């Protein structure tokens, strides 16, 4: 049976001018920078082994281990209060990034590097309170008061480890004294360090504009802000978007629903003008028309933000 179409016509809304068009927050569409993030991921994973080798060389050990805990894009940068990050700028793109390492762990590594004998092990400890809470920096906290500024030797060791990490991405970094302002978002990679029983973390925060430039196929053309915006728009347009529309609705009593059997027919009418949604967000009004034996939707109007409420 060919579905019937209601004759109750709805007056189409007027086509609206550009002054009623509002910018879209790209973060609400799942971050179009995912492609750039994936392009960089092999270098991030590769840095795990390189960091392990560097730590073993610095401490003259063979049991230093590094593990990637998390890697992804974040909407905003959360300042780390319990450590002193080191800032790098990129010579070619003028972008910035931050690398920070747990200060108690840096204290132990620096002591080992400069010929000391730091305690990385729990061996010899008898007080249970010394063992409790060793998941993060427990042993190292005994060696360095929390919040105490790093000395010059510790800063040099942190800079060396940070450069080891960043050189897997690019070889055009230099230390900067200016703290970056991450405006659009940040790529955050977090690594865990374990040396015997001591634990610490390395955090990399990379500006997403710089991420786009570092991973662009033709990076030379991506330096200008306008071209960065164009690249972001290109990624945005590639985000898949599923549209849906309800052609008809029918209300039945509970008794009628319970009484339905296979083969029963529910009468319904298709509205002539319906709303087309992306998820739960109404975007357009459309006519239901027939074309080549199929029912199709013909867009007749936009739905503005003011009309969505």
C-alpha positions in Angstrom: 0.0 0.0 0.0 1.4 3.4 -1.0 1.6 5.7 2.0 -0.6 8.6 2.0 0.6 12.2 2.4 -1.0 14.6 4.8 -2.6 17.6 3.1 -1.9 19.8 6.2 0.7 22.0 4.7 3.1 23.8 6.9 4.3 27.2 5.8 8.0 27.0 5.1 10.3 29.3 7.1 12.0 32.2 5.3 15.5 31.7 4.0 17.8 33.5 6.5 20.6 35.9 5.8 24.2 35.3 6.8 23.9 37.5 9.8 22.0 34.6 11.5 24.8 32.1 10.7 26.8 31.2 13.8 30.3 29.7 14.1 30.6 26.1 15.1 32.9 25.0 17.9 34.9 22.3 16.2 35.5 20.5 19.4 31.7 19.6 19.5 32.2 17.7 16.3 34.9 15.4 17.6 38.1 17.4 16.8 39.1 17.4 13.1 42.8 17.2 14.3 42.5 13.5 14.7 44.3 12.9 11.4 47.2 15.0 12.5 47.3 13.2 15.9 47.5 9.8 14.1 50.3 11.0 11.9 52.3 11.9 14.9 51.5 8.7 16.9 54.4 6.5 15.5 56.9 9.1 16.7 55.3 9.2 20.1 55.4 5.4 20.5 59.0 5.3 19.2 60.1 7.8 21.8 59.3 5.2 24.6 62.3 3.1 23.7 64.6 6.1 23.1 63.7 7.5 26.5 64.4 4.2 28.1 67.9 4.1 26.5 68.6 7.7 27.5 67.6 7.0 31.1 69.7 3.9 31.3 72.7 5.9 29.9 72.2 8.8 32.3 71.8 6.7 35.4 74.2 3.9 34.3 71.6 1.3 34.9 69.7 -1.3 32.9 66.3 -1.4 34.6 64.9 2.0 33.6 61.4 1.5 32.0 59.1 3.9 30.2 55.5 3.3 29.3 53.0 5.5 27.4 50.1 6.0 29.7 47.9 8.2 27.5 48.0 10.1 24.2 45.3 12.4 22.8 43.8 15.8 22.2 42.4 17.9 25.0 40.2 21.0 24.8 42.3 23.0 27.2 45.6 22.9 28.9 45.6 22.2 32.6 48.5 23.8 34.3 50.6 21.4 36.4 51.2 22.8 39.8 53.7 20.3 41.3 56.5 20.5 38.8 58.5 23.0 36.7 57.8 22.5 33.0 60.4 23.4 30.4 59.3 25.3 27.3 60.5 24.8 23.8 59.8 26.8 20.6 60.0 25.4 17.1 62.5 27.3 14.9 60.6 26.9 11.7 57.0 27.3 12.8 57.4 29.5 15.9 55.1 27.0 17.7 55.6 26.1 21.4 55.3 23.1 23.6 55.9 22.2 27.2 57.6 19.1 28.7 57.4 18.4 32.5 58.9 15.6 34.6 58.0 14.7 38.2 60.5 16.7 40.2 61.3 14.0 42.8 62.2 11.6 40.0 64.4 14.3 38.3 66.2 14.7 41.6 67.1 11.0 41.7 68.1 10.8 38.0 70.2 13.9 38.3 71.9 12.6 41.5 72.8 9.4 39.6 74.0 11.3 36.6 76.4 13.4 38.6 77.9 10.4 40.4 75.7 10.1 43.5 74.0 7.0 44.9 70.3 7.8 45.0 67.9 5.2 46.6 65.6 3.9 43.9 64.7 0.8 46.0 62.4 0.0 49.0 65.0 -2.4 50.3 65.9 -1.7 53.9 62.7 0.2 54.8 60.9 -1.0 57.9 58.3 1.6 58.6 55.0 0.7 56.8 54.3 4.4 56.2 57.4 4.5 54.0 56.0 1.8 51.7 52.4 3.1 51.6 51.5 5.1 48.5 54.5 4.1 46.4 52.4 4.2 43.2 53.7 7.7 42.3 57.0 9.2 43.3 57.0 7.7 46.8 60.6 7.0 47.2 61.6 10.1 45.3 59.6 12.3 47.6 61.9 11.4 50.5 64.8 12.8 48.5 63.2 16.1 47.5 60.7 18.3 49.2 57.5 18.7 47.2 57.4 22.1 45.5 61.1 22.9 46.0 62.5 24.6 42.9 64.8 22.5 40.8 68.5 23.4 40.8 70.6 24.0 37.7 71.8 20.4 37.5 68.2 19.0 37.7 67.1 21.5 35.0 69.8 20.3 32.7 68.8 16.7 33.1 65.2 17.6 32.5 66.1 19.5 29.4 68.1 16.6 28.1 65.2 14.1 28.5 62.8 16.6 27.0 65.0 17.1 24.0 65.3 13.3 23.6 61.5 13.1 23.4 61.0 16.1 21.1 63.8 15.1 18.7 61.6 12.1 17.8 59.1 14.6 16.4 61.4 17.2 14.9 65.0 18.4 15.2 64.3 22.2 15.2 63.6 23.0 18.9 65.2 25.5 21.2 64.6 26.2 24.9 62.5 29.3 25.6 61.9 31.3 28.7 58.4 32.4 27.6 55.5 30.3 28.9 53.1 29.3 26.0 49.5 30.2 25.8 47.5 27.3 24.4 44.4 29.0 22.9 42.8 26.3 20.7 43.6 23.1 22.5 46.6 20.9 23.2 48.0 17.4 22.3 48.9 15.7 25.6 51.1 12.6 25.9 51.8 11.2 29.3 54.6 8.7 30.0 55.3 6.7 33.1 58.9 6.2 34.4 59.9 3.3 36.6 63.4 2.8 38.0 63.5 -0.1 40.4 60.7 0.8 43.0 60.6 4.5 42.1 57.9 6.0 39.8 57.5 9.3 38.0 55.9 10.8 34.9 56.8 12.8 31.8 54.1 15.1 30.3 54.3 16.5 26.8 51.9 19.4 25.9 51.9 20.4 22.2 49.9 23.3 20.7 47.4 21.9 18.1 48.3 24.6 15.6 51.9 23.4 15.7 50.6 19.8 15.5 48.9 20.6 12.2 52.1 22.2 10.8 54.4 19.4 11.9 52.2 16.7 10.3 51.1 18.5 7.1 52.3 16.8 3.9 53.4 20.2 2.6 54.5 21.9 5.8 56.1 24.8 4.0 52.8 26.2 2.9 51.2 25.8 6.3 53.0 28.5 8.2 50.6 31.4 7.7 47.6 31.5 10.1 45.2 31.7 7.3 46.5 28.5 5.8 46.4 26.8 9.1 42.7 27.8 9.4 42.2 26.4 5.9 43.7 23.1 6.8 41.5 22.9 9.9 38.4 23.6 7.8 39.4 20.9 5.4 39.6 18.4 8.2 36.3 19.6 9.6 34.6 19.0 6.2 35.7 15.4 6.3 34.0 14.6 9.6 31.1 12.1 8.8 27.7 13.4 9.7 24.6 11.2 9.8 21.3 12.9 9.0 17.9 11.5 10.1 14.3 12.4 9.7 11.1 11.0 11.1 8.6 10.7 8.3 5.6 9.8 10.5 4.6 9.2 14.1 1.6 7.2 15.4 0.1 7.1 18.9 -1.5 3.9 20.1 -3.0 2.8 23.5 -1.2 0.2 25.5 -4.1 -2.2 24.8 -3.7 -1.7 21.0 0.0 -2.4 21.2 -0.4 -5.6 23.2 -3.0 -6.7 20.7 -0.8 -6.3 17.6 0.1 -9.5 15.7 2.3 -10.3 12.7 0.6 -9.1 9.6 -1.5 -6.3 11.3 -1.4 -2.9 9.6 -0.9 0.3 11.4 -2.4 3.2 9.4 -0.2 6.3 9.2 0.3 9.5 7.3 3.5 11.0 6.1 3.9 14.7 6.7 4.5 16.8 3.7 7.2 19.0 5.5 9.5 17.4 8.1 12.5 18.4 10.1 15.9 16.9 9.2 18.3 16.3 12.2 21.9 15.6 12.8 21.7 13.6 16.0 19.2 15.6 18.1 20.0 19.0 16.4 17.4 20.1 13.8 19.1 21.6 10.7 16.6 21.8 7.8 13.0 21.5 6.7 12.3 19.3 3.8 9.5 18.1 1.5 8.8 14.4 1.2 8.6 13.7 -2.5 8.8 10.8 -4.9 11.6 10.3 -7.4 12.2 7.2 -9.5 9.8 5.2 -7.4 11.5 6.2 -4.1 10.6 8.6 -1.4 13.2 11.3 -1.0 13.7 14.5 0.9 13.9 17.9 -0.8 15.4 20.6 1.4 13.3 23.8 1.4 14.6 25.8 4.3 17.2 26.1 7.1 16.5 26.0 10.8 18.3 28.7 12.6 19.7 28.5 16.2 17.0 30.7 17.5 14.3 28.4 16.1 15.9 25.2 17.6 14.6 26.1 21.1 
